[in-house]
Amino acid sequence: MHALLTISGWLLLLQGLGGLVNALFGWWRWAHDLLVVNLPILDGYEVFAAIVIGVLGFVLLAAADVTRKTEGSG
């Protein structure tokens, strides 16, 4: 469970940061199709979606840390 939460957390964190940088500065045009925030349903809300995705990544990483600590002590 720890590995799944860690991988998912890092993936969401990178998607959030990449989407935020791309939406604000447009530096990574080559990665436009790889970012989740560029879905057609999120047109106009890319910055907000990137922030939410990044925060969810932090939450999953924190949950992975908690599961690692509880699995180690139990």
Secondary structure, DSSP 8 states (H G I E B T S, - for coil): -HHHHHHHHHHHHHHHHHHHHHHHH---GGGGGG-GGGSGGGTT-HHHHHHHHHHHHHHHHHHHHHHHHHHHH-
